[in-house]
Amino acid sequence: MTRERQVRFCEGLGVKFPGPTRQARVGQKNKITRRWAKRGSRPSAPKDQRTCSTYIFGAICPKQGKGAGLVLPACNTFAMNLHLTEIAKHVAPGAHALLLVDQAGWHMTQKLEVPVNITIMPLPPKCPELNPTENVWQFMRDNWLSNRVFASYDDIVDHCCDAWNKLVDQPWRIMSIGLRDWANGY
């Protein structure tokens, strides 16, 4: 598999001012989520035992309903640097992006190359509820990425890109999921 295929940018992002950032692992060993079903019936929920996976790196701006994302083969400092570079390209000239991140090692390492138009703000430890992007991942899994068996790594990447593109095509959804009174009420 080529590096171009592994490090793949999702199309149609057009972000100007990102906000929270986070990664989501998606793979063949998927989680089963709730489904609507007729009372008394048992809907099928396929489960795969293979372990191939990829990561969606995403940043959202809930106030503007925009998002920027990458689908990458690994979750590490190199991948985070690629993500920061991509976000920086979409920050409007003269604007500055504040990224809320948890304290994962690849978010806080001194090896990060943070662009001048981005500031990273760590959230307190063990407080995922403060990061709206956690809710974005849950929404994407519940609606587009769970209860399926992926045929291959490329199939996982394609579904991740499709799910991210569906999300960014729905700015009202990003606003609804991502807005927090404590962050936007002042």
Secondary structure as the mmCIF struct_conf table of DSSP 4:
data_model
#
loop_
_struct_conf.conf_type_id
_struct_conf.id
_struct_conf.beg_label_comp_id
_struct_conf.beg_label_asym_id
_struct_conf.beg_label_seq_id
_struct_conf.end_label_comp_id
_struct_conf.end_label_asym_id
_struct_conf.end_label_seq_id
HELX_RH_AL_P HELX_RH_AL_P1 ARG A 3 GLN A 6
BEND BEND1 VAL A 7 VAL A 7
STRN STRN1 ARG A 8 PHE A 9
HELX_LH_PP_P HELX_LH_PP_P1 CYS A 10 CYS A 10
BEND BEND2 GLU A 11 GLU A 11
BEND BEND3 LYS A 16 PHE A 17
STRN STRN2 THR A 21 GLY A 27
BEND BEND4 GLN A 28 LYS A 29
HELX_LH_PP_P HELX_LH_PP_P2 ASN A 30 ILE A 32
TURN_TY1_P TURN_TY1_P1 ARG A 39 GLY A 40
STRN STRN3 SER A 53 CYS A 61
TURN_TY1_P TURN_TY1_P2 PRO A 62 GLY A 65
STRN STRN4 LYS A 66 LEU A 72
BEND BEND5 PRO A 73 PRO A 73
BEND BEND6 ASN A 76 ASN A 76
HELX_RH_AL_P HELX_RH_AL_P2 THR A 77 HIS A 90
BEND BEND7 VAL A 91 VAL A 91
HELX_LH_PP_P HELX_LH_PP_P3 ALA A 92 ALA A 92
TURN_TY1_P TURN_TY1_P3 PRO A 93 GLY A 94
STRN STRN5 ALA A 97 VAL A 101
HELX_RH_AL_P HELX_RH_AL_P3 GLY A 105 MET A 108
TURN_TY1_P TURN_TY1_P4 GLN A 110 LYS A 111
TURN_TY1_P TURN_TY1_P5 VAL A 116 ASN A 117
STRN STRN6 ILE A 118 PRO A 122
HELX_LH_PP_P HELX_LH_PP_P4 LEU A 123 PRO A 124
TURN_TY1_P TURN_TY1_P6 PRO A 125 LYS A 126
HELX_RH_3T_P HELX_RH_3T_P1 PRO A 128 LEU A 130
TURN_TY1_P TURN_TY1_P7 PRO A 132 PRO A 132
HELX_RH_AL_P HELX_RH_AL_P4 THR A 133 MET A 140
HELX_RH_PI_P HELX_RH_PI_P1 ARG A 141 LEU A 145
BEND BEND8 SER A 146 ASN A 147
BEND BEND9 ALA A 151 SER A 152
HELX_RH_AL_P HELX_RH_AL_P5 TYR A 153 VAL A 168
TURN_TY1_P TURN_TY1_P8 ASP A 169 ASP A 169
HELX_RH_AL_P HELX_RH_AL_P6 PRO A 171 GLY A 178
HELX_RH_AL_P HELX_RH_AL_P7 ASP A 181 ASN A 184
#
